[in-house]
């Protein structure tokens, strides 16, 4: 009798999973919480918990599959820049910093997971090195199977920017934007949404130039017109134009790719509801 009970419970469990998976919902969205939104990028390991929890609440409005990517912000960039980790191995003193950055980024990841789970999103962590191999700071292999398996269990995979093993450099930086690109290329989501700390992409840095204009639709020609300031080049994951080139590639693999201000309440939820919040739409290019 006991063995029969186990069989019946297993069958009921399989049936519940099957029913959950048969509900397609609204499809798949890949969302990035920028490091500048969920952390104070000027202060080491300072988490903006209230903002992260609000964004998690807005994300919970999506009735479909979710993959979340988050930046490292001040949990990664400050030490990585100080010790030039983005340049790869230079001397033994860097190795402790690699360990510290990985520890700090995982602390941030846990705090993001907590915010998501508290908003009823069944979030699970997938470090980038678990799905990808790297050489010269670029991806040489990406296997989306782990992400797909998690979603098949009705879970929401969460990955992040990190220090990763590198075949030629010994270690390098995998940015959240790079993970967004690989995920979009392999999973082809309905939408890719970037939550930044500005309203979208501007003709120049709006924090330094009062005449900067928001670009409502970004294509390759618009990227070439953007003026860079020194502040936009301070990120160890590359220049702003490099990031925008990546977004153009992402737009090739989804129905909608947008950049919006995650600091403004309601904008993410509005985008998920297929409304048109103030933002920049990225066109395939």
Phi and psi restraints in degrees (value plus and minus 20) as a CYANA .aco file:
   2 UNK   PHI     -79.9   -39.9
   2 UNK   PSI     -61.9   -21.9
   3 UNK   PHI     -87.3   -47.3
   3 UNK   PSI     -55.3   -15.3
   4 UNK   PHI     -85.0   -45.0
   4 UNK   PSI     -61.6   -21.6
   5 UNK   PHI     -78.8   -38.8
   5 UNK   PSI     -62.9   -22.9
   6 UNK   PHI     -81.8   -41.8
   6 UNK   PSI     -62.6   -22.6
   7 UNK   PHI     -81.4   -41.4
   7 UNK   PSI     -63.8   -23.8
   8 UNK   PHI     -84.3   -44.3
   8 UNK   PSI     -62.2   -22.2
   9 UNK   PHI     -84.7   -44.7
   9 UNK   PSI     -61.5   -21.5
  10 UNK   PHI     -81.8   -41.8
  10 UNK   PSI     -61.9   -21.9
  11 UNK   PHI     -85.0   -45.0
  11 UNK   PSI     -61.0   -21.0
  12 UNK   PHI     -83.8   -43.8
  12 UNK   PSI     -59.2   -19.2
  13 UNK   PHI     -84.3   -44.3
  13 UNK   PSI     -65.6   -25.6
  14 UNK   PHI     -81.4   -41.4
  14 UNK   PSI     -58.5   -18.5
  15 UNK   PHI     -85.4   -45.4
  15 UNK   PSI     -60.7   -20.7
  16 UNK   PHI     -84.7   -44.7
  16 UNK   PSI     -60.4   -20.4
  17 UNK   PHI     -85.2   -45.2
  17 UNK   PSI     -62.2   -22.2
  18 UNK   PHI     -81.7   -41.7
  18 UNK   PSI     -63.1   -23.1
  19 UNK   PHI     -84.5   -44.5
  19 UNK   PSI     -59.8   -19.8
  20 UNK   PHI     -83.5   -43.5
  20 UNK   PSI     -60.9   -20.9
  21 UNK   PHI     -93.4   -53.4
  21 UNK   PSI     -43.1    -3.1
  22 UNK   PHI     -96.0   -56.0
  22 UNK   PSI     -35.2     4.8
  23 UNK   PHI    -107.1   -67.1
  23 UNK   PSI      85.3   125.3
  24 UNK   PHI     -93.7   -53.7
  24 UNK   PSI     -43.6    -3.6
  25 UNK   PHI      42.8    82.8
  25 UNK   PSI    -164.5  -124.5
  26 UNK   PHI    -115.5   -75.5
  26 UNK   PSI     -11.0    29.0
  27 UNK   PHI      73.8   113.8
  27 UNK   PSI    -183.5  -143.5
  28 UNK   PHI    -125.7   -85.7
  28 UNK   PSI     113.9   153.9
  29 UNK   PHI    -141.0  -101.0
  29 UNK   PSI     123.2   163.2
  30 UNK   PHI    -133.0   -93.0
  30 UNK   PSI     102.0   142.0
  31 UNK   PHI    -142.0  -102.0
  31 UNK   PSI     119.2   159.2
  32 UNK   PHI    -133.6   -93.6
  32 UNK   PSI     105.5   145.5
  33 UNK   PHI    -110.5   -70.5
  33 UNK   PSI      88.4   128.4
  34 UNK   PHI     -82.7   -42.7
  34 UNK   PSI     126.2   166.2
  35 UNK   PHI     -80.5   -40.5
  35 UNK   PSI     -49.3    -9.3
  36 UNK   PHI     -96.3   -56.3
  36 UNK   PSI     -31.7     8.3
  37 UNK   PHI    -115.3   -75.3
  37 UNK   PSI     -63.7   -23.7
  38 UNK   PHI    -114.9   -74.9
  38 UNK   PSI     -23.9    16.1
  39 UNK   PHI    -156.5  -116.5
  39 UNK   PSI     142.4   182.4
  40 UNK   PHI    -109.1   -69.1
  40 UNK   PSI      86.0   126.0
  41 UNK   PHI     -88.9   -48.9
  41 UNK   PSI     -31.0     9.0
  42 UNK   PHI    -114.7   -74.7
  42 UNK   PSI     -26.9    13.1
  43 UNK   PHI    -148.8  -108.8
  43 UNK   PSI     102.5   142.5
  44 UNK   PHI     -74.6   -34.6
  44 UNK   PSI     104.8   144.8
  45 UNK   PHI      35.9    75.9
  45 UNK   PSI      18.3    58.3
  46 UNK   PHI    -119.7   -79.7
  46 UNK   PSI      91.6   131.6
  47 UNK   PHI    -112.2   -72.2
  47 UNK   PSI     113.4   153.4
  48 UNK   PHI    -114.8   -74.8
  48 UNK   PSI      58.1    98.1
  49 UNK   PHI     -81.0   -41.0
  49 UNK   PSI     -61.8   -21.8
  50 UNK   PHI     -81.8   -41.8
  50 UNK   PSI     -60.8   -20.8
  51 UNK   PHI     -87.9   -47.9
  51 UNK   PSI     -65.0   -25.0
  52 UNK   PHI     -81.7   -41.7
  52 UNK   PSI     -62.3   -22.3
  53 UNK   PHI     -88.1   -48.1
  53 UNK   PSI     -56.5   -16.5
  54 UNK   PHI     -84.6   -44.6
  54 UNK   PSI     -65.1   -25.1
  55 UNK   PHI     -82.1   -42.1
  55 UNK   PSI     -59.3   -19.3
  56 UNK   PHI     -81.3   -41.3
  56 UNK   PSI     -60.9   -20.9
  57 UNK   PHI     -82.9   -42.9
  57 UNK   PSI     -60.6   -20.6
  58 UNK   PHI     -86.8   -46.8
  58 UNK   PSI     -59.3   -19.3
  59 UNK   PHI     -85.0   -45.0
  59 UNK   PSI     -50.0   -10.0
  60 UNK   PHI     -86.6   -46.6
  60 UNK   PSI     -31.7     8.3
  61 UNK   PHI     -92.3   -52.3
  61 UNK   PSI     -35.9     4.1
  62 UNK   PHI     -94.3   -54.3
  62 UNK   PSI     107.5   147.5
  63 UNK   PHI    -121.4   -81.4
  63 UNK   PSI      46.0    86.0
  64 UNK   PHI    -194.1  -154.1
  64 UNK   PSI    -184.6  -144.6
  65 UNK   PHI     -96.0   -56.0
  65 UNK   PSI     125.9   165.9
  66 UNK   PHI    -151.0  -111.0
  66 UNK   PSI     112.3   152.3
  67 UNK   PHI    -140.0  -100.0
  67 UNK   PSI     105.9   145.9
  68 UNK   PHI    -130.2   -90.2
  68 UNK   PSI     117.5   157.5
  69 UNK   PHI    -139.3   -99.3
  69 UNK   PSI     116.8   156.8
  70 UNK   PHI    -147.9  -107.9
  70 UNK   PSI     127.3   167.3
  71 UNK   PHI     -93.9   -53.9
  71 UNK   PSI     147.9   187.9
  72 UNK   PHI    -107.5   -67.5
  72 UNK   PSI     -45.3    -5.3
  73 UNK   PHI      31.5    71.5
  73 UNK   PSI    -158.6  -118.6
  74 UNK   PHI     -96.5   -56.5
  74 UNK   PSI     -23.4    16.6
  75 UNK   PHI    -103.2   -63.2
  75 UNK   PSI     -29.9    10.1
  76 UNK   PHI    -154.5  -114.5
  76 UNK   PSI     -65.1   -25.1
  77 UNK   PHI     -87.9   -47.9
  77 UNK   PSI     -56.3   -16.3
  78 UNK   PHI     -84.4   -44.4
  78 UNK   PSI     -73.1   -33.1
  79 UNK   PHI     -88.1   -48.1
  79 UNK   PSI     -57.9   -17.9
  80 UNK   PHI     -81.6   -41.6
  80 UNK   PSI     -59.6   -19.6
  81 UNK   PHI     -91.4   -51.4
  81 UNK   PSI     -63.2   -23.2
  82 UNK   PHI     -79.6   -39.6
  82 UNK   PSI     -56.3   -16.3
  83 UNK   PHI    -129.0   -89.0
  83 UNK   PSI      -7.4    32.6
  84 UNK   PHI      34.6    74.6
  84 UNK   PSI      21.5    61.5
  85 UNK   PHI     -87.3   -47.3
  85 UNK   PSI     -46.6    -6.6
  86 UNK   PHI     -87.5   -47.5
  86 UNK   PSI     -34.4     5.6
  87 UNK   PHI    -110.2   -70.2
  87 UNK   PSI     -22.0    18.0
  88 UNK   PHI      65.5   105.5
  88 UNK   PSI    -193.0  -153.0
  89 UNK   PHI     -86.8   -46.8
  89 UNK   PSI     109.2   149.2
  90 UNK   PHI    -141.9  -101.9
  90 UNK   PSI     -61.7   -21.7
  91 UNK   PHI    -177.9  -137.9
  91 UNK   PSI     148.8   188.8
  92 UNK   PHI     -82.1   -42.1
  92 UNK   PSI     -46.9    -6.9
  93 UNK   PHI     -83.6   -43.6
  93 UNK   PSI     -41.9    -1.9
  94 UNK   PHI     -91.4   -51.4
  94 UNK   PSI     -43.8    -3.8
  95 UNK   PHI     -85.4   -45.4
  95 UNK   PSI     -57.3   -17.3
  96 UNK   PHI     -83.1   -43.1
  96 UNK   PSI     -57.2   -17.2
  97 UNK   PHI     -88.1   -48.1
  97 UNK   PSI     -54.9   -14.9
  98 UNK   PHI     -78.6   -38.6
  98 UNK   PSI     -65.8   -25.8
  99 UNK   PHI     -83.3   -43.3
  99 UNK   PSI     -62.0   -22.0
 100 UNK   PHI     -85.5   -45.5
 100 UNK   PSI     -63.0   -23.0
 101 UNK   PHI     -84.6   -44.6
 101 UNK   PSI     -64.0   -24.0
 102 UNK   PHI     -81.3   -41.3
 102 UNK   PSI     -61.4   -21.4
 103 UNK   PHI     -80.8   -40.8
 103 UNK   PSI     -67.0   -27.0
 104 UNK   PHI     -85.3   -45.3
 104 UNK   PSI     -62.2   -22.2
 105 UNK   PHI     -85.1   -45.1
 105 UNK   PSI     -55.7   -15.7
 106 UNK   PHI     -90.0   -50.0
 106 UNK   PSI     -52.3   -12.3
 107 UNK   PHI     -82.0   -42.0
 107 UNK   PSI     -64.6   -24.6
 108 UNK   PHI     -82.2   -42.2
 108 UNK   PSI     -63.7   -23.7
 109 UNK   PHI     -78.9   -38.9
 109 UNK   PSI     -62.4   -22.4
 110 UNK   PHI     -82.1   -42.1
 110 UNK   PSI     -59.6   -19.6
 111 UNK   PHI     -89.7   -49.7
 111 UNK   PSI     -55.1   -15.1
 112 UNK   PHI     -86.5   -46.5
 112 UNK   PSI     -64.0   -24.0
 113 UNK   PHI     -77.4   -37.4
 113 UNK   PSI     -63.4   -23.4
 114 UNK   PHI     -80.2   -40.2
 114 UNK   PSI     -63.3   -23.3
 115 UNK   PHI     -82.6   -42.6
 115 UNK   PSI     -61.5   -21.5
 116 UNK   PHI     -87.5   -47.5
 116 UNK   PSI     -67.2   -27.2
 117 UNK   PHI     -82.8   -42.8
 117 UNK   PSI     -58.8   -18.8
 118 UNK   PHI     -86.2   -46.2
 118 UNK   PSI     -37.3     2.7
 119 UNK   PHI    -119.9   -79.9
 119 UNK   PSI      -2.5    37.5
 120 UNK   PHI      47.9    87.9
 120 UNK   PSI       5.5    45.5
 121 UNK   PHI    -119.6   -79.6
 121 UNK   PSI     102.4   142.4
 122 UNK   PHI    -101.4   -61.4
 122 UNK   PSI      57.7    97.7
 123 UNK   PHI    -108.0   -68.0
 123 UNK   PSI     117.9   157.9
 124 UNK   PHI    -153.4  -113.4
 124 UNK   PSI     126.7   166.7
 125 UNK   PHI    -107.5   -67.5
 125 UNK   PSI     116.1   156.1
 126 UNK   PHI    -151.8  -111.8
 126 UNK   PSI      76.5   116.5
 127 UNK   PHI     -80.1   -40.1
 127 UNK   PSI     125.7   165.7
 128 UNK   PHI     -78.4   -38.4
 128 UNK   PSI     -56.1   -16.1
 129 UNK   PHI     -88.9   -48.9
 129 UNK   PSI     -33.8     6.2
 130 UNK   PHI     -95.8   -55.8
 130 UNK   PSI     -39.0     1.0
 131 UNK   PHI    -138.9   -98.9
 131 UNK   PSI     -31.1     8.9
 132 UNK   PHI    -159.6  -119.6
 132 UNK   PSI     134.7   174.7
 133 UNK   PHI    -136.4   -96.4
 133 UNK   PSI     134.0   174.0
 134 UNK   PHI    -153.6  -113.6
 134 UNK   PSI     127.4   167.4
 135 UNK   PHI    -168.8  -128.8
 135 UNK   PSI     110.5   150.5
 136 UNK   PHI      35.5    75.5
 136 UNK   PSI      13.9    53.9
 137 UNK   PHI      56.9    96.9
 137 UNK   PSI     -14.4    25.6
 138 UNK   PHI    -137.5   -97.5
 138 UNK   PSI     139.2   179.2
 139 UNK   PHI     -99.9   -59.9
 139 UNK   PSI     107.8   147.8
 140 UNK   PHI    -122.3   -82.3
 140 UNK   PSI     -43.1    -3.1
 141 UNK   PHI    -169.4  -129.4
 141 UNK   PSI     115.2   155.2
 142 UNK   PHI    -156.5  -116.5
 142 UNK   PSI     104.1   144.1
 143 UNK   PHI    -134.8   -94.8
 143 UNK   PSI      89.7   129.7
 144 UNK   PHI    -101.1   -61.1
 144 UNK   PSI     -17.1    22.9
 145 UNK   PHI     -79.1   -39.1
 145 UNK   PSI     -60.4   -20.4
 146 UNK   PHI     -84.1   -44.1
 146 UNK   PSI     -60.0   -20.0
 147 UNK   PHI     -83.5   -43.5
 147 UNK   PSI     -63.4   -23.4
 148 UNK   PHI     -84.5   -44.5
 148 UNK   PSI     -60.5   -20.5
 149 UNK   PHI     -83.1   -43.1
 149 UNK   PSI     -60.8   -20.8
 150 UNK   PHI     -83.5   -43.5
 150 UNK   PSI     -64.2   -24.2
 151 UNK   PHI     -87.0   -47.0
 151 UNK   PSI     -53.2   -13.2
 152 UNK   PHI     -84.5   -44.5
 152 UNK   PSI     -42.7    -2.7
 153 UNK   PHI    -112.2   -72.2
 153 UNK   PSI      -8.5    31.5
 154 UNK   PHI      43.2    83.2
 154 UNK   PSI      15.7    55.7
 155 UNK   PHI    -130.3   -90.3
 155 UNK   PSI     140.8   180.8
 156 UNK   PHI    -130.9   -90.9
 156 UNK   PSI      86.4   126.4
 157 UNK   PHI     -87.2   -47.2
 157 UNK   PSI     120.3   160.3
 158 UNK   PHI    -147.3  -107.3
 158 UNK   PSI     100.4   140.4
 159 UNK   PHI    -142.6  -102.6
 159 UNK   PSI     159.8   199.8
 160 UNK   PHI    -183.6  -143.6
 160 UNK   PSI     145.3   185.3
 161 UNK   PHI     -89.8   -49.8
 161 UNK   PSI     123.8   163.8
 162 UNK   PHI    -180.9  -140.9
 162 UNK   PSI     144.5   184.5
 163 UNK   PHI    -104.1   -64.1
 163 UNK   PSI     110.4   150.4
 164 UNK   PHI    -149.5  -109.5
 164 UNK   PSI     136.2   176.2
 165 UNK   PHI     -82.1   -42.1
 165 UNK   PSI     123.3   163.3
 166 UNK   PHI    -155.1  -115.1
 166 UNK   PSI     110.1   150.1
 167 UNK   PHI     -83.3   -43.3
 167 UNK   PSI     -49.9    -9.9
 168 UNK   PHI    -128.1   -88.1
 168 UNK   PSI     -51.4   -11.4
 169 UNK   PHI    -119.9   -79.9
 169 UNK   PSI     -24.1    15.9
 170 UNK   PHI      56.2    96.2
 170 UNK   PSI     -62.4   -22.4
 171 UNK   PHI    -172.6  -132.6
 171 UNK   PSI     137.2   177.2
 172 UNK   PHI    -173.7  -133.7
 172 UNK   PSI     159.5   199.5
 173 UNK   PHI    -121.5   -81.5
 173 UNK   PSI     106.0   146.0
 174 UNK   PHI    -120.2   -80.2
 174 UNK   PSI      96.0   136.0
 175 UNK   PHI    -101.8   -61.8
 175 UNK   PSI     139.5   179.5
 176 UNK   PHI     -82.3   -42.3
 176 UNK   PSI     -54.1   -14.1
 177 UNK   PHI     -85.0   -45.0
 177 UNK   PSI     -57.2   -17.2
 178 UNK   PHI     -83.9   -43.9
 178 UNK   PSI     -61.5   -21.5
 179 UNK   PHI     -84.9   -44.9
 179 UNK   PSI     -58.4   -18.4
 180 UNK   PHI     -78.6   -38.6
 180 UNK   PSI     -63.4   -23.4
 181 UNK   PHI     -84.0   -44.0
 181 UNK   PSI     -66.8   -26.8
 182 UNK   PHI     -86.4   -46.4
 182 UNK   PSI     -61.1   -21.1
 183 UNK   PHI     -84.1   -44.1
 183 UNK   PSI     -63.0   -23.0
 184 UNK   PHI     -83.8   -43.8
 184 UNK   PSI     -61.3   -21.3
 185 UNK   PHI     -83.7   -43.7
 185 UNK   PSI     -56.8   -16.8
 186 UNK   PHI    -113.7   -73.7
 186 UNK   PSI     -50.4   -10.4
 187 UNK   PHI    -123.4   -83.4
 187 UNK   PSI     -36.3     3.7
 188 UNK   PHI      25.2    65.2
 188 UNK   PSI      50.2    90.2
 189 UNK   PHI     -93.2   -53.2
 189 UNK   PSI     146.7   186.7
 190 UNK   PHI     -87.2   -47.2
 190 UNK   PSI     -59.0   -19.0
 191 UNK   PHI    -166.7  -126.7
 191 UNK   PSI     128.5   168.5
 192 UNK   PHI    -141.5  -101.5
 192 UNK   PSI     100.9   140.9
 193 UNK   PHI    -142.9  -102.9
 193 UNK   PSI     104.8   144.8
 194 UNK   PHI    -124.0   -84.0
 194 UNK   PSI     100.6   140.6
 195 UNK   PHI    -116.1   -76.1
 195 UNK   PSI      86.4   126.4
 196 UNK   PHI    -125.6   -85.6
 196 UNK   PSI    -192.8  -152.8
 197 UNK   PHI    -125.0   -85.0
 197 UNK   PSI      -4.3    35.7
 198 UNK   PHI    -156.3  -116.3
 198 UNK   PSI     149.9   189.9
 199 UNK   PHI     -90.3   -50.3
 199 UNK   PSI     -34.1     5.9
 200 UNK   PHI     141.5   181.5
 200 UNK   PSI    -166.7  -126.7
 201 UNK   PHI    -119.5   -79.5
 201 UNK   PSI     112.0   152.0
 202 UNK   PHI    -132.4   -92.4
 202 UNK   PSI     144.9   184.9
 203 UNK   PHI     -87.0   -47.0
 203 UNK   PSI     -43.4    -3.4
 204 UNK   PHI    -176.0  -136.0
 204 UNK   PSI     159.5   199.5
 205 UNK   PHI     -86.7   -46.7
 205 UNK   PSI      92.6   132.6
 206 UNK   PHI     -87.7   -47.7
 206 UNK   PSI     -37.5     2.5
 207 UNK   PHI     -98.5   -58.5
 207 UNK   PSI     -36.8     3.2
 208 UNK   PHI    -135.8   -95.8
 208 UNK   PSI     -36.4     3.6
 209 UNK   PHI    -151.2  -111.2
 209 UNK   PSI      89.2   129.2
 210 UNK   PHI     -85.0   -45.0
 210 UNK   PSI     -39.6     0.4
 211 UNK   PHI    -110.3   -70.3
 211 UNK   PSI     -17.9    22.1
 212 UNK   PHI     -81.3   -41.3
 212 UNK   PSI     117.4   157.4
 213 UNK   PHI    -133.9   -93.9
 213 UNK   PSI     120.0   160.0
 214 UNK   PHI     -91.3   -51.3
 214 UNK   PSI     112.5   152.5
 215 UNK   PHI    -112.5   -72.5
 215 UNK   PSI      93.4   133.4
 216 UNK   PHI     -93.3   -53.3
 216 UNK   PSI     -54.8   -14.8
 217 UNK   PHI    -152.5  -112.5
 217 UNK   PSI     102.4   142.4
 218 UNK   PHI    -124.4   -84.4
 218 UNK   PSI     101.9   141.9
 219 UNK   PHI    -145.0  -105.0
 219 UNK   PSI    -196.0  -156.0
 220 UNK   PHI     -83.0   -43.0
 220 UNK   PSI     -56.7   -16.7
 221 UNK   PHI     -84.4   -44.4
 221 UNK   PSI     -59.9   -19.9
 222 UNK   PHI     -85.7   -45.7
 222 UNK   PSI     -56.5   -16.5
 223 UNK   PHI     -79.8   -39.8
 223 UNK   PSI     -60.0   -20.0
 224 UNK   PHI     -87.0   -47.0
 224 UNK   PSI     -41.3    -1.3
 225 UNK   PHI    -109.2   -69.2
 225 UNK   PSI     -31.5     8.5
 226 UNK   PHI     -90.9   -50.9
 226 UNK   PSI     113.0   153.0
 227 UNK   PHI    -113.9   -73.9
 227 UNK   PSI     112.5   152.5
 228 UNK   PHI    -117.9   -77.9
 228 UNK   PSI     123.3   163.3
 229 UNK   PHI    -125.3   -85.3
 229 UNK   PSI     148.1   188.1
 230 UNK   PHI     -80.9   -40.9
 230 UNK   PSI     -54.7   -14.7
 231 UNK   PHI     -84.4   -44.4
 231 UNK   PSI     -49.3    -9.3
 232 UNK   PHI     -98.6   -58.6
 232 UNK   PSI     -25.9    14.1
 233 UNK   PHI    -123.3   -83.3
 233 UNK   PSI     -14.3    25.7
 234 UNK   PHI    -101.2   -61.2
 234 UNK   PSI     -27.7    12.3
 235 UNK   PHI    -101.6   -61.6
 235 UNK   PSI     114.0   154.0
 236 UNK   PHI     -90.0   -50.0
 236 UNK   PSI     -30.0    10.0
 237 UNK   PHI    -113.2   -73.2
 237 UNK   PSI     -14.8    25.2
 238 UNK   PHI     102.1   142.1
 238 UNK   PSI     155.8   195.8
 239 UNK   PHI     -96.0   -56.0
 239 UNK   PSI     144.8   184.8
 240 UNK   PHI     -83.3   -43.3
 240 UNK   PSI     -55.9   -15.9
 241 UNK   PHI     -87.6   -47.6
 241 UNK   PSI     -55.6   -15.6
 242 UNK   PHI     -82.6   -42.6
 242 UNK   PSI     -60.2   -20.2
 243 UNK   PHI     -84.6   -44.6
 243 UNK   PSI     -60.7   -20.7
 244 UNK   PHI     -88.7   -48.7
 244 UNK   PSI     -55.6   -15.6
 245 UNK   PHI     -80.4   -40.4
 245 UNK   PSI     -58.9   -18.9
 246 UNK   PHI     -84.8   -44.8
 246 UNK   PSI     -59.3   -19.3
 247 UNK   PHI     -86.6   -46.6
 247 UNK   PSI     -55.9   -15.9
 248 UNK   PHI     -80.3   -40.3
 248 UNK   PSI     -60.5   -20.5
 249 UNK   PHI     -87.4   -47.4
 249 UNK   PSI     -58.6   -18.6
 250 UNK   PHI     -81.9   -41.9
 250 UNK   PSI     -61.1   -21.1
 251 UNK   PHI     -81.5   -41.5
 251 UNK   PSI     -42.5    -2.5
 252 UNK   PHI     -88.9   -48.9
 252 UNK   PSI     -38.1     1.9
 253 UNK   PHI    -139.0   -99.0
 253 UNK   PSI      -1.3    38.7
 254 UNK   PHI    -170.7  -130.7
 254 UNK   PSI     144.0   184.0
 255 UNK   PHI     -91.6   -51.6
 255 UNK   PSI     -53.2   -13.2
 256 UNK   PHI    -166.0  -126.0
 256 UNK   PSI     112.5   152.5
 257 UNK   PHI    -149.7  -109.7
 257 UNK   PSI     100.5   140.5
 258 UNK   PHI    -157.6  -117.6
 258 UNK   PSI     135.8   175.8
 259 UNK   PHI    -140.9  -100.9
 259 UNK   PSI     105.4   145.4
 260 UNK   PHI    -155.8  -115.8
 260 UNK   PSI     153.0   193.0
 261 UNK   PHI    -110.6   -70.6
 261 UNK   PSI      86.3   126.3
 262 UNK   PHI     -92.3   -52.3
 262 UNK   PSI     -32.4     7.6
 263 UNK   PHI     -98.9   -58.9
 263 UNK   PSI     -32.4     7.6
 264 UNK   PHI    -118.6   -78.6
 264 UNK   PSI      96.6   136.6
 265 UNK   PHI     -76.1   -36.1
 265 UNK   PSI     116.9   156.9
 266 UNK   PHI      73.4   113.4
 266 UNK   PSI     -36.7     3.3
 267 UNK   PHI     -88.0   -48.0
 267 UNK   PSI     -62.9   -22.9
 268 UNK   PHI     -83.1   -43.1
 268 UNK   PSI     -67.2   -27.2
 269 UNK   PHI     -81.4   -41.4
 269 UNK   PSI     -59.3   -19.3
 270 UNK   PHI     -80.7   -40.7
 270 UNK   PSI     -63.5   -23.5
 271 UNK   PHI     -84.2   -44.2
 271 UNK   PSI     -59.3   -19.3
 272 UNK   PHI     -86.5   -46.5
 272 UNK   PSI     -47.3    -7.3
 273 UNK   PHI    -105.4   -65.4
 273 UNK   PSI     -10.7    29.3
 274 UNK   PHI      44.5    84.5
 274 UNK   PSI       9.0    49.0
 275 UNK   PHI    -108.7   -68.7
 275 UNK   PSI    -190.7  -150.7
 276 UNK   PHI    -147.5  -107.5
 276 UNK   PSI      57.3    97.3
 277 UNK   PHI     -89.8   -49.8
 277 UNK   PSI     143.2   183.2
 278 UNK   PHI     -76.6   -36.6
 278 UNK   PSI     105.3   145.3
 279 UNK   PHI    -193.6  -153.6
 279 UNK   PSI     160.0   200.0
 280 UNK   PHI    -135.4   -95.4
 280 UNK   PSI     105.4   145.4
 281 UNK   PHI    -109.7   -69.7
 281 UNK   PSI     110.7   150.7
 282 UNK   PHI    -117.8   -77.8
 282 UNK   PSI     104.5   144.5
 283 UNK   PHI    -114.1   -74.1
 283 UNK   PSI     129.0   169.0
 284 UNK   PHI     -75.7   -35.7
 284 UNK   PSI     119.9   159.9
